[in-house]
Amino acid sequence: MKVLRTIRRILAVAIAVWAVTVAAYYLFFAKISFESITASANEGELSATTRSSGQTAWFSEAEPLSVVAMLTFSLLLVTGAVAEWRGALAIAATLSLLALVATYLTGFSIGGLYFPGAIGMVLCSAVLAIEKRSRHLHRSAA
């Protein structure tokens, strides 16, 4: 049983670290690439085309709702990791399923980076359920 608790707690720490790392990536390192083409012309003259491209920080271009969604995702994973650490199966299982559905719904926008954390939460919930069941069976046998 100590092995299961150790595995569960390692997974919980990994999930929390992953969530904080992803949030830090979006806030400080993620870049958005852009390209623009501007065409202008005056009557009787040839048109002039100007191309420009570059990268800018995700945080500087993101809408406030996007930032809130990203931080909510991280908070969801960290809260789930805390529930997993404490052994609260009902809360942990609910949050892990919620995180899994949310990452699927957001797809490749922001959900892609949170998917490993959501899978980790499902695995951690499974370990917690096995741990609780084996503890119950161990007590019944005694």
Secondary structure, DSSP 8 states (H G I E B T S, - for coil): -HHHHHHHHHHHHHHHHHHHHHHHIIIII-EEEEEEEEEE--TTS--EEEEEEEEEEHHHHS-HHHHHHHHHHHHHHHHHHHHHHHT-HHHHHHHHHHHHHHHHHHTTTTHHHHHHHHHHHHHHHHHHHHHHHHHHHHHHH-
